[in-house]
Amino acid sequence: MSDAPLKDFPVVVPFPVHWSEMDAYGHVNNARTFTWFESARIAYMARVGLVGPSAAGKDTTVDGIGPILANTHADYVRPVVFPVNLVAGARVTRVGNSSITFEHAVTGAEDGVVYTRGGSIVVTLRYATNEKVPVPPHIRAAIEALEGRLSGG
């Protein structure tokens, strides 16, 4: 796997493209990009201990605090066409008071071709009261350790 474009992304998730993901224009539908971004972002948050309620309603938060997506965007560099294996990377570029800014990229697993770049912002939320809260210190420290640098504030 050529990982040069994702060498600075501490979390990378692989994805095979399926025939069924192609749209009428002969390439993978743009909405799939956000699924790839989400999977990499969730893997990252799991790695640093920032998780939220499960789909089954089980509270997997620490002290009732978890992430909620506030913003996401994508820049489409080139169309994704079957067959190809992809990797989606996530890294944190900034930790604010109650927000974490992610950078995302999707590349070819074998050739490193960049297909999509983008980003997202998650907010730390106390789910019981639906209020924004500061990013917990242990999450901040885990991000800094994973990134190998301070992620700014």
C-alpha positions as CSV (number, residue, x, y, z in Angstrom):
1,M,0.0,0.0,0.0
2,S,1.3,3.4,-0.9
3,D,0.5,5.6,2.1
4,A,2.5,8.7,1.2
5,P,-0.5,11.1,1.0
6,L,-1.8,9.7,4.4
7,K,1.6,9.4,6.1
8,D,0.6,12.1,8.7
9,F,-2.8,10.6,9.3
10,P,-2.7,8.5,12.5
11,V,-5.9,6.7,11.7
12,V,-6.5,5.0,8.3
13,V,-9.5,2.8,7.4
14,P,-9.6,0.6,4.3
15,F,-12.6,0.4,2.0
16,P,-13.2,-1.8,-1.1
17,V,-15.4,-0.1,-3.6
18,H,-18.4,-2.2,-4.5
19,W,-20.1,-2.2,-7.9
20,S,-23.4,-1.2,-6.3
21,E,-21.8,2.1,-5.1
22,M,-21.6,3.3,-8.7
23,D,-24.2,5.8,-9.9
24,A,-25.8,6.6,-13.3
25,Y,-22.7,8.7,-14.2
26,G,-20.4,5.8,-14.0
27,H,-18.6,6.7,-10.7
28,V,-19.1,6.2,-7.0
29,N,-21.8,8.5,-5.8
30,N,-20.5,11.6,-3.9
31,A,-22.5,10.7,-0.7
32,R,-20.2,7.7,-0.1
33,T,-17.4,10.1,0.7
34,F,-19.1,11.1,3.9
35,T,-19.5,7.5,4.9
36,W,-15.7,7.0,4.4
37,F,-15.0,10.2,6.4
38,E,-17.4,9.1,9.1
39,S,-15.8,5.7,9.5
40,A,-12.3,7.2,9.8
41,R,-13.5,9.8,12.2
42,I,-15.3,7.2,14.4
43,A,-12.2,5.0,14.4
44,Y,-10.2,8.0,15.5
45,M,-12.6,9.0,18.3
46,A,-12.7,5.4,19.5
47,R,-9.0,5.4,19.7
48,V,-8.9,8.5,21.9
49,G,-11.8,7.4,24.1
50,L,-14.4,9.8,22.8
51,V,-17.5,7.7,22.1
52,G,-21.2,8.4,22.3
53,P,-24.5,6.6,22.8
54,S,-24.8,3.4,20.8
55,A,-27.6,2.7,18.4
56,A,-29.1,0.4,21.0
57,G,-29.4,3.3,23.4
58,K,-26.5,2.1,25.6
59,D,-24.6,5.1,27.0
60,T,-20.9,4.6,26.1
61,T,-19.9,8.1,27.1
62,V,-17.4,9.0,29.8
63,D,-19.4,11.2,32.3
64,G,-22.2,11.5,29.8
65,I,-20.0,13.5,27.3
66,G,-19.7,12.5,23.7
67,P,-19.3,13.8,20.2
68,I,-21.9,15.3,17.9
69,L,-21.2,16.3,14.3
70,A,-21.5,20.0,13.7
71,N,-20.0,20.4,10.2
72,T,-18.6,18.4,7.4
73,H,-17.4,19.2,3.9
74,A,-15.6,17.6,1.0
75,D,-13.5,18.6,-2.0
76,Y,-13.7,16.1,-4.8
77,V,-10.3,15.8,-6.5
78,R,-11.2,13.0,-9.0
79,P,-14.0,10.5,-9.5
80,V,-13.8,7.1,-7.9
81,V,-14.5,4.3,-10.4
82,F,-14.9,0.6,-9.7
83,P,-12.8,-1.5,-9.2
84,V,-10.5,0.2,-6.6
85,N,-9.5,-0.3,-3.0
86,L,-9.5,2.9,-0.9
87,V,-8.2,4.1,2.4
88,A,-9.7,7.0,4.4
89,G,-7.6,8.9,6.8
90,A,-8.5,11.1,9.7
91,R,-6.4,13.5,11.8
92,V,-7.1,16.3,14.2
93,T,-5.9,19.8,13.2
94,R,-7.3,21.8,16.1
95,V,-8.8,21.2,19.5
96,G,-10.9,24.2,20.6
97,N,-12.7,24.8,23.9
98,S,-15.7,22.5,23.0
99,S,-14.8,21.4,19.4
100,I,-12.4,19.2,17.6
101,T,-11.6,19.9,13.9
102,F,-10.7,16.9,11.7
103,E,-9.0,16.7,8.3
104,H,-10.0,13.8,6.1
105,A,-8.6,12.3,2.9
106,V,-9.5,9.4,0.7
107,T,-6.8,7.8,-1.5
108,G,-6.2,4.7,-3.5
109,A,-4.9,1.9,-1.3
110,E,-2.4,0.7,-3.8
111,D,-1.3,3.8,-5.7
112,G,-1.9,6.7,-3.2
113,V,-4.0,8.6,-5.7
114,V,-6.0,11.3,-3.8
115,Y,-9.7,11.2,-4.6
116,T,-11.2,13.4,-1.9
117,R,-10.1,15.8,0.8
118,G,-12.3,17.4,3.4
119,G,-12.9,18.0,7.0
120,S,-15.4,18.0,9.9
121,I,-16.0,19.5,13.2
122,V,-17.4,17.6,16.2
123,V,-18.6,19.3,19.4
124,T,-18.3,17.7,22.8
125,L,-21.8,17.4,24.2
126,R,-23.4,16.4,27.5
127,Y,-26.1,14.2,26.0
128,A,-28.4,14.3,29.0
129,T,-28.8,18.1,28.8
130,N,-27.9,18.6,25.2
131,E,-25.3,21.3,26.2
132,K,-21.9,21.9,24.7
133,V,-19.1,21.3,27.2
134,P,-15.3,21.7,27.1
135,V,-13.3,18.9,25.5
136,P,-12.3,16.7,28.5
137,P,-8.6,17.0,29.5
138,H,-8.1,13.2,29.0
139,I,-9.4,13.4,25.5
140,R,-7.2,16.4,24.7
141,A,-4.2,14.5,26.1
142,A,-5.1,11.4,24.1
143,I,-5.3,13.4,20.8
144,E,-2.0,15.1,21.5
145,A,-0.4,11.7,22.1
146,L,-1.9,10.1,19.0
147,E,-0.9,13.1,16.8
148,G,2.5,13.3,18.4
149,R,2.1,17.1,18.7
150,L,0.0,19.7,20.4
151,S,-3.3,20.2,18.4
152,G,-3.8,23.8,19.3
153,G,-6.6,25.6,21.0
